[in-house]
Amino acid sequence: MSESVLVLGSGNAFFTDGRAHACYLSRWPDPSGAGEIRMLIDYGASSLMRMNQESIPPSTVQGLFLTHFHGDHIGGLPFLLIHFKYIDKRKEPFWILGPAGVQEAVLGLLEQMYPGMELDFPLHFKEIKPEKRIPFMGAEIEVRPVTHRPESVALRLSYPSGKVFAFSGDAAFDENLLQALEGSDLAIVELSIESQPDPDDPTVAHVSLQELQENRSKIRTGRLVLSHIYNALAERVKRLNDSQPGFAEPAFDGLVLSL
């Protein structure tokens, strides 16, 4: 069994064109030889529905990594936690990893949505600081700061095989993002807009297609996939990739990416 990433949600905050909120499922062989490890990455409001549609039992997932605390990346987490409690009757530990403040963000959201909720399984949190390699079930996790929200980080997941998956989360196109993607075998990068506003207006802290076209050679990854996208923008990416093979591929809900 090889490593893979399933795109559960490839859309933006507005569910444009019916695309689900950001969510990904990374899988890799369990070093003990007992099956596989499953780790979710971000968990927007539609994520539990998408897991059901893809026939992925929540009980089979060991952990979740959060890149930042915007609603389309974390808003579905209380539903997952109450599924563990009421449907799965979960007793096994569940890990939530992320940037500084992750425990406060998750528990605060749970309290807002389900006040007084007590969970019947161990819920562990781990803050990951930039430039530190943290072991997680045979893999290693690193984060790099990116420009979006104060807590925002990109993920670098190094599998037991040595292959590396990088995920931008939400990020502006700058040197921070390039460093986060450097040398990865697979990179999923957000692509939210066609171009940045006029120079007199504030820059949007998202990647634009214009920036990507002008700087594609600076992105050093084996395979580039673009998500957090809508259909018209995805079609433009597809046409560019047809004319410039290797430019980038547009993501869609249900896409499986093998490393």
Secondary structure, DSSP 8 states (H G I E B T S, - for coil): ---EEEEEE---TT-GGG---SEEEEEEE-TTSSSEEEEEEEE-TTHHHHHHHTT--GGG--EEE-S---HHHHTTHHHHHHIIIIIS---S-EEEEESTTHHHHHHHHHHHHSTT---SS-EEEEE--TT--EEETTEEEEEEE-SSSTT-EEEEEE-TTS-EEEE--S--SSHHHHHHHTTBSEEEEE--BSS---TTS---SS-BHHHHHHHGGG--BS-EEEES--HHHHHHHHHHHHHSTTS-EE--TT-EEE-
